[in-house]
Each structure stands twice: as C-alpha cells, then as structure tokens.
Amino acid sequence: MRRLRTVAVTLAGLALVCVGPAAGGCGARTGLLLADADGGPEASPDAGPDADCSVDSECGGGDACEPFVCIEGSCVAGTPVSCDDGDSCTDDSCDPATGLCVFRPLALDQDGDGFNGPKPGFEPGAPGSCGNDCDDTSPLAFPGGIEICDGVDNDCNGVVDDGAAFIPTGGGAIRVSGDDYFQAGGGGIAFGDGAYRATFTGQSTRWRNYSRQLDLSGVPTGPEVPITNVNNDTFSGPIVWTGAMFGTVWEDRRNNDYEIFFNRLSPSGEKLGEDVRITNAGGFSLHADVIWNGAEFIVVWQDERSGGFRIYGQRVSVDGQLIGEQVPLTGLTEQAESPRLVEGGTTLGLVYNITDTNLRARVAFRTISPDLADVSPTELLSAGSGVTPSVVFATDRFIVAWHQRDGVPGDAIWAATVDARGAILEPERPVTVGAAFARTQSMLSLGDRILLTWADDRDGNYELYAKMLSLSLDELSPRQRITNDPSETVDPIAVFGPDGDVGVLFDDRRSGTWQPYFTRLSCVAGDP
C-alpha cells in the first residue's frame, strides 16, 4: 500500500483524473470501494490517507471541504474548497458535509424598508458597515425619513421623537393574563407588525410560559399562546422584535435541570421551529436576556456549571441556528448573576450583579465585542448594594440603573454612566427622591435623553412613575404617576409602541394575587 503523498494537487491535475459523477466527481469522498457479499463494490468510511485507489471516489475521509483525490494510485490531499466571495458583507464558510459554500449575510433588511441595518460592531453608514438603517426593526426609520411622534428615529439623526414628552393616557391598566392562573408574572414585551406581544408565566398546576398579543391600547386580541408545553416548570423571559419576527428566551426544567431555551415567533405568536436548547450543562442556568443586533440574536444568562455562577453568551442566527460556541463572559471568582445586555455603537454593554466578600450584591459592568470574543475589565458601579440592574445606550454612553437592597429596598433608584470602552463617566448617584422605598426600574433611550420608569412608595403603596433624564443623569422633567391603585405595583418593562406611545408591562396585586398588566404613556410632540 502506497504512503500518502504530501504534495498538493493542482486544479490542472484534478482535471486530468476527473471521471464524472458516476465515480463521485472530482474531489468527492464517498469511501474506498470494497467487495460486498454479492461481489459488488461497497464504500468504506475509513478510506483516505495511505489508501490505494483508482478513482477519486475510493478516497474516503469525512470533510468535503478538505478533499482527498486519487493520483497515480494513491489518495492524496486535494485542493481545499475556497469560499471567499470577495464580499466583506458576508460570512463565508464551507459545509464539511457537502463541500458547498455558505455565504451568510452580515447585514439585513428585516423591516423591508429597502435599507440594510449595519453589521454588528459598526455604526450605521460607517465605512464597512454594509448598511445605514439606524433602526432596522421599524420601516418608519431610515436615512432621509421625516420625523414624527411615533417612538422611532425616523430621520436617523440619533434622536427618537425629537423634543417630545410622554404622559400617562389616563386609561387605566389592562390585565394581560387570563383568569385561569393562581398567579402570574410578566416576562417581556415588544412591539412589532402593528401590535404588542407580551410574554408571561402563569401558574395553574405548573408554571407555564405564554405569549399574548395586545392591540394598540393594550387590550388582548386573542388567547394566550403557549410557548412551552412540557411536563415541568417553565419561566418566561424577554422578547425582542427583529422587524420580521419575534425572538424570546426562557428557562425550564424539562430535562430535570433548569436550562435556557430560545425560539422565534411569528407576528401571530406561532413558533417558527423546534425549541433551541441553548445550554446543556450541570447546575442551573437562569435569568436569560436576549437582544437582536440587526443580524443575529445574542443570548446571555447566569450558569453554575463551574460551581459558582458565571455569565455566558451565545450567538443565534436569524434562522434560529447556534453560531459558534457558548462563551464565558465573566471570571470564575466573580459570582455573577442577573445579566442584562444592550447593543452600543460598536460594542455590547453587559451589566450584572456580583457578590462581594460581605455577601452584598453589587452592580458590575463590562463591554463585549459583537462576536463575544473580547471582554473589557469589570467596572464596579455600585459602592454599596445594588440589584435588578438595567442598561440602555444613548449617543456615546451606556446608562445603568438599579435599586439598593440591604434586607429591604433603599429609598431611591440609582444610576451611573459608562463610556463605549467601559470606563465610568458619571459615578453612581440617586436619580429619584421622595420615597421611603424604591424598587425595580426600566429605561428607554431616546438618543439625547432617557425615559425612566420605576416603582416607589411616595404616595403610600408601590406605584409606577416616569420622568426624563439627561445623558448626565440630570432631571429634565418631574416625576409623573403612571398607575393609581391601592394594591402594590412593581416591575415595569417599557417599550416603544405605535404613534409615539410607550407601552408598560408590570406586575400588580389588584386582583388579589400577582398578575401582569399593561398601561401606556402617550407621545406629545416637541418642537419640529
């Protein structure tokens, strides 16, 4: 048996020995042909280097992108498949099973307005960005658009609803969950295809994960749609809109151990494929978050596979396929929990809790490259306790907010700002006043200012309030009361809706047990 030749085979050489499709074609790797029971040929999967051959098809292997071919009776390394299409706006790869090239676009037009969003890590319209749409989740936002009061940056000048204010509608709150649940809690809310879609967890016999469509006023327009239907507990998570579909993540214990799952949903809430299992490791995987960066989903979560909790990340393609491997985003000794992620100008901002040596939860921050490969050093934002952190990006900085908890909640919501490299710009300070206890908050970025919603007890029981902050955390408008009910109201999640409205999903006990509700803020146009 001849030894494998080490010389590369040229394309010209391949042409001389190509014997056509009947023999497997040039570079085909179907295995060495052996005699079967009937005396006919049978492929051997182990053929390859060191094998005698007469045609290419007798050279086995496994990777069709790195073929072996038959030259002078021996299997030798052929020319690897080249998949470089010369386009910097595609990710080029070869499928090892088929040898076919796959060209995955890095910039998409999900909202169908004729403008691609930028590829991850690029500002819209920057050299190499492959797209200039500043908001590819909305067909009403594109370069040259006309600014109106609608919750999007129509003209791509970096500002949403220029100069507008947001006031409570006075229409009260609408319950999102049905009557069949002993208790329920909100998971997330997004607006897309002319309607809101909220995720929530409801408990009847077990906890189950649902989504529900709400009309422009927040009224449910159909039944709850199960996201999961497994014989174990599942807990809902955030939901995002791409411009064409929703994506959502959650945790469940269908495999006896809490793991993170992902799926895409149609505008009507139907799942667009089988559930995608993100994690498969020992210990619990919890508290997932998901963003859409214009080209792919990015999921982060806390994970105890290594003993203590760490934050991990996973990229998911627009068609629901895992991209690359799971990536640890925090160190082994940080005890990192409750991650929240946001896309910045060229980096991602990750905020999370860590447990210090005094067993206090503190707020930490890191920037991450879009491919999750590069992570900045940790910045501690809270000197004392800080929990339920949230994060947004505006113009040139990340804004992080949280509430304190030393046994009981503190008296204010706190915030800090961090630049695009992860360095602190504005150190922590309270951004609300006047309450004995303040807890849970949500922020929306308008580019040049921040809309903050939160819960505190200034008026006796926990109610929701809203105010506008500058990028330096100064108050631009006084607090406005959003809810008004004798029961406790907490956990706001705010999202831009239609006609400039801001939809707010929250949890409330007005029906006797915790249930998710919806209310709105209306956009009042500013100076043209």
N, C-alpha and C positions, 0 to 999 in steps of 0.2 A: 504494500500500500504506500503510495507516494505521500511525502510530507506536504503540508500546506505551504504553498508558495507565499512569500512575503511581499512580492511586488504588487503594486496597484495595477488594476486593469483599466486601460483607456476606453473611451467610448468607441473608438475605432475597433479595438479588439473585441468589444462586446458585439458590435455589428457583425463580425465575421462568424460568431458562434451562435447567433440568434436563430432558433429553429422554429419559432412561431408559437401560437397559442396552444397547439396540441401538446407541446413539450413543456408548457408552463410559461413560455415567453422569456425575453431577456431579463435576467436578474430575478426570476421567480424562485421561490424557496419552498417547494412542496415536499421535500424529503427524498432520501435515497430510495430508489425502487428496488424492492426485494421480491423474491418469488413468494406468492401466496399459496394456499392449499391447492388451488387449481392450476398452478404453474404460471399464473399471470403476475404482473408487477404489483407490488404493494409499497406504499410510501413509508419510510422510516422517519420518525420525527427527530432522530438523533444524528442524522447525516449532517455533514458540514465540513469543518476543517479536517484534514488528513483523510478525506474520503476519495475513493476512485469514482470516476463519473464519465459519462459520455455526452450528457446534455445538462443544461442548467438546472432542470427540474429535479435532478438527483442530488443537488446540493441543499441539504436542509439547513435549519438554523432557528429562526424564530422572529427576528427583527427584519421586517421587509424594507425598512429604511436603510439598513446596512447589509445589502445582499451579498451572497456568495454566488459565483458563477463557475462554470466548468471550462478550464483552459488546459489543453494538452493532457486530458485525462485526470486532472486534479481539480478539486474545489478550492478556489482562491477568492480573496476579498475583492468584491466588485466596487463599482463607483457608488458612494453613498448618495441617496436621493437628496437633491438640493431643493429647498422650498423657499428661497429668498425671492420674493416677487418685486423687490426694489421699492416697496411702498412702506414708508415709516408709520402709516396709519393702520397697519395690520400686524397682528402677532402671527408669525409664520412657524408652522411645525409640521412634522411628518407623522402620520399614524403608523406605528410599528406593526399593526396587524395587517394593514392593507398596502402600505407603501405610498399611499396617496397624500398629497399636500393638503393641509388645512390652513386657511387664511382667516383668522378671527379678527373682525374689525375692532379697533380700539376706540373709535368714536361713533356714536349712533345718533339717529334722529328718532327717538322714541315717541315724541309728541306729534310727529307728522307735519310740522310747520315748514319743512324744507331746509332747516338749519340743523347741522350736527352740533351736539354739545362737544366740549373739548375732551380729549382723552385724559384719564386720571393723571393728576400731578401737574396740570397745565391750566393757566388762566384762559378764559375764552378769548379766542383771536390771537393768542400769543404765538410766536413762531414755533412750529412743530406741534401745535395743539390739535390740529386736524378738525377743528370746529370752533364756531364763535357764538353759539347759542348760550346765553347766560343762564337759562333755566329750561332744560330740555324735558321737564315734567309738564310744561304748560305750552300749548300752541299760541297763547296770547303774549308770550315773551320771546323776543328775537331782536337782533340789531335793527334799528330803524323803526321799531314799533312806536305806537302812540300811548303815552302813559295815561291810564285811567285808574280809578279806585277799584281794584279787583284782587289785591293780595299777591300780585306778581310784579316783577321788574320788567314792564312792557318794553321799554326802550333800551334796556341793558346798560343803564348808566350807573349801576351798582346800588340803586336805591329803590326800595319797594314802596309804591303808593306815596310818592314824594309829598312830604308835609302833612300827610293825613293823620287823623286821630281815630281812636277806636273806643266806642262807648257801648255799654250794655243795651241790648234791644228792649229789655223790659218784658219780654215774652215768657219769662219763667223757664223752668227746667223740664226736660222731657226724659222719661225713663227709657233706657236703651234695652235692658234685659227684660225678658218676659216674666210671667207670673209663676213659672214652674220651679224657680230656684229658691232654695232656703236662703242663700246669699250669693252674691256675685261681685266681681270687681273688674274695672277697666284694664285693658292691656295696651291699646294704642288706637290711634285714629289717623286717617289720611283722607285727602280729597282727590278724586280722580273721575274722569268720564261723567262729570255733571252731578256727582253725589258723594257724600261722605261714606266711608266704611270704617266701622269700629270693631275692634277685637275685644272680647271679654271672656272671663272664666266664670262659669256658673256651676253651683253645687246643687245637685239633686241627690242621687245616691253616691256618685263620684263627682269630682271636679272635671269639667269638660271645657274644651276650648272652642269658641264660636266666633263668627263674624256676622255683622248685620249692616245692611245698607240703610242710610238715613237720607232724607231729602234735604233740600237747601235750608229748611227751617229746623232740621234735626229730627223730624218725625220718621220713625221706622217705616219703611215701604215694603217690608216683607218679613218672613220668619227668620229666626236665627239659622245661619248656615253652619253646620258642624265643620270645623277644621280638622278635628280628630274624632275618631270613634273607636277607641281602643279600650280594653277592659282594665284600665288603670287610670290613675290621676294624670291630668294634663293641665298646664297653666299657660295662659295666653301671654304673648309678648307684643312688641311693637310691630307696626305695619307701615310700609312705605309705598309710594306710587312712583312708577318709572316714566309715566307718560303714555304707557300702553297696557300696563298690568300692575297688580299689587305684589309685594313680597312680604312675607311675615315669618317670624321665628317664634319658637316656644320651647318649653321644657316638658318632658313627660317621662313616665316610668313604665312604658310598655315592655321594656326589657329588664324590669325589676330595679333598675338603677336609673336615676334621672339623667337623661341625655338631651342634647339640643337637636331640634329638627327645624327644617326650613321647607317652605313651599311657595309657589307662585299662585296667585289667584286671578281669575278673570275679573273684569269690572263687575260682573254679577255675583262674584264670590265663589265660583266653582274652582276647585283645584285644577291646575294645569299639568298635573303629573303625579307620580307617586311621591310620598313624603321623602325628603332628602335627609338622611341621618348625617348630621354634622360631626357628632362626637361618638366615640366608641372606646371608652377608657374606664378604668376603675375609678371609684369615687363619684361624687355628684358633679354634674355640670349644670349651672344655674344662671339666671339673670341675663339672658342674651339680649343684645341690641343688634339692629341691622340698619345700614344705610344703603342708598343707591347713589353711586358716584357718576352716573351718566353712561357707564359702560358695563358695570358689574355690581353685584351686591357684595357687601363686606359685613360679616357677622363676627361679633366679639362676645365673649362670655367668661364667667369665672369657673374654674375647673380645679378639682382636688386630686387629679391623677398622681401628682407627685407628693402627696401628703398634705401640705398646706395649699391654700388657694392661690392660683395664678390666673392671669388673664391670657386667653388665647384668641387668635384671629383666624378666619378662613375666608377666602375669596370664592364667590359663586358666580358663574356666568349668567348672561341674560336668559339662557335656555335651561337654567337650573342644574348645571354641571359644576362639580367642585373643580376649582383651579388651584393647582399646586397642593401643598401640604398645609396642615394646621401649624400655626406659628406662635410660639410663646412670646408674649409682648411685655411681660414683667418677669422679674427675677424670682428665684426660689425662696428668698427670705422676706419678701415684701408682704405676704399675706394679703393679696389684692382681691377685691370683691367689687360687685355692683358697677360694671363698666358702662360708660356711655360714650358714643363715638359721633364725630361730626366731620364733614369734609371741609377743609380750609381752602386757601388759594392754591397751594401746591403740596400741602401735606394734610394728614389727618390729625385731628385732635382727640386724644383719649383721656378721659377723666375717670377716676375710680377711687374707692376707699382702700386705705391700708390700715393695719392695726399696729400702733406703736408699742413701745415697751411698757407703757402704762395701761395697755389694753383699751386705748381710745381709738375710735375710728377717725382718721384724718383724710383730708382730700388731697389727692395726688394727680399730677398731670404729666403727659408725655406727648410729643409729636411723633408721627409714624409716617414713613413713606407710603405712597399708594400701593406698592406691591408688598407691603408689610415687612420688607427686608431690613430697613433701617429704623432704629428707635432711639429717640433722644434720651438723655438722662432724666430721671424723675425730678420734678419740682413739687415740693410740698406747699400747698396753697393755704392750708388752714393751720394756724398755730395750735389751736385747741381742737375740740371735736368738730366733726363735720360729716353729715350723712346725706343720702339721696342726691348726689351731685348731678347737675345737668350742664350742658355745654352747647354754645352756638358759635358761629363765626360771622364776623362783620368787618368788611373792608380789609383790614390788615391785622386783625387780632381775634383771639378766642376769648369768649366771656364765659366764666364758670360761676355757677351759683349753687348754694347748698343751704341746709339748715343745721343748727347745732343740736346736739343731744348729749346731755350728761345726766342720764336717768330719765329726764323729761326734756321736751324740746326747749330750745332757747327762745329769746324774745324777738328775734329778727331773722330775716333771710340775709345771708352774707354772699358776697361775690368778689371776684378778682379777675384781672385780665392778663393774658399771656400773649406774647408776640408769636409770629409764624414759626420761629425757631424754638419755641418752648420756654423763653425767658420771661419772667414776671414783669409786666408793665405797671399795672395798678395793684398794689398788695391788697389783701383781704380787708373788707370793711362791710358794715351792715348797710343794706340798701332799702330796708323797710324799718319803720318805727311805729310806736304807739300800741303795741300789743304785749301781753304777758307771755304768750306762747305763739310761735310761728313755725309752720312745718309744711314741707313739700312745695315745689315750685316748678314752673315751666317757662321757657323763654322762646321768643320768635325774633329772628334777625330781620330788620328792615334795611340793612346795609349801612345806614348812617345813625341808627338808633336801635334800641332793644325794647320789645314789649315783654314785660314781666307779669306773669300771673302767679298767685300764691294763696295759701290759706293761713289765716291767723284769727285770734280771738278778740280783736279790738272791740267788737260790738257784742261781746258776751260769749257766744259759741263760735266754733270754727266756721268761717265763711270765706268765699273766694273774693279776691281783689285783683285789680290790674293797674299798672302805671307804666309810663315810658321813661327809659333811662338813656342817657348819652353813652357814647363809647368809653367815656371816662367814668362811668357809673354815677354821674350826677342825675338828679331827678329833673325830668323835663315836663312832667305833668303829675298832679297829685293823684293819690290812690282813688280808684273808683270801685264801689262794691258791685260784684257781679251776681252773687246769689243772696237769697234772703229767705231762710227757713230756720225754725227753732232747732233742727237737728244739726249734727256735725257734718261738715262738708270739707273734703280734703282731696289731695292727689290730682290737681289739674294737669291736663295734657292739651296744649293748644296747637292748632294747625290752621293755616290759611285756607279759606274756603272760597265760595263764589262772590262776585260783586264786592270784593274787599272785606267780606265777613271773616271773622276769626271764630272757628268752632272750638269749643272747650268740652272735652270729656272729663268727668270727675266722678268720685265716689261719694255717696251720701246715704244717711240712715233715715230719711224722712218716711220710708215705708216700713220701718221697724228693724230691718237688717240692712247691711251694706249692699248697695246696688249701684250700677253705673248709670249716670245721667249725662245729658247734653244741654249746653246753652250756647249763646252766641254774643259776640261783640260786632257792631256794625262800623264800617269804614265811613268816616266823614272826610271828604276830600279837602286837601290843603290848597296852597297857592298853586296855580297852574305853572 
